[in-house]
């Protein structure tokens, strides 16, 4: 499918999905959100894709938030539809069986930070600036930001960021655990691709079930989480990948995983 606002490049099991509207700092309008929904849906169904990198075009921004100019004139009904669309994109990323890495190359603000937080982990460039400026617009985060940020860094730091609306830089985002690693701008994509390639080279089902166990386990009590983990672990013993992975170890050769 052709997209007006997205670029998709696939190589060696890794898809790089770039939001490509740098003139508005890749702000999320209804059209971009609709295209993201379609693209992510397709990538999830594509067995050749084992991991996805999500990034923004240009040197300034990952995504500077939801499109304020579009939202400014929305009716309540349009606002509701817009909110549902955005939430569907965030949920899709979380429910995809394959990992999505956010490569935050500049501003990740409001809905842009929510998009990054919906991903499985975040790498950032030294140019990254992240924050939730919604309160400066008289609103609050609405694409899962209050929930995901507080779960990730704890309520106190999340409170500070969300109540003040102030941005923090890459160094602080790293120290606070919002991003996993920070790289020079010209290294960011290569480093994200390195991580994605490592994921693409291991057992697809093991990764998918681990993503499922982590995401769903966080919504359970510890004992239920352990039980859930054990049931997924058990299912892996019915797969060719488990047999191949262990046989390859014993035979001192590289495993060739085939499960999709
Ligand atoms: N929306 C629309 N246009 C934006 C934009 C945005 N979020 N951010 C930047 N732009 C546009 C600018 O208007 C400008 O366009 P022109 O004026 O040239 O036409 C162009 O991008 C370049 O931006 P600047 O000239 O401002 O660039 P600077 O380097 O001076 O400043 C900046 C960069 C990122 C600090 C600044 O652009 C800025 O403050 N942008 C707004 C950031 C922001 O407030 N983001 C949060 C948006 S609110 C919902 C759920 C969630 C949400 C909404 C609804 N529901 C459940 C219903 C989410 C809300 C948000 O994300």
Boltz pocket constraint, residues with backbone or C-beta under 6 A from the ligand:
constraints:
  - pocket:
      binder: B
      contacts: [[A, 22], [A, 23], [A, 24], [A, 25], [A, 27], [A, 64], [A, 65], [A, 66], [A, 67], [A, 68], [A, 69], [A, 70], [A, 79], [A, 80], [A, 82], [A, 83], [A, 84], [A, 86], [A, 107], [A, 109], [A, 110], [A, 111], [A, 112], [A, 133], [A, 134], [A, 137], [A, 140], [A, 141], [A, 142], [A, 143]]
      max_distance: 6.0
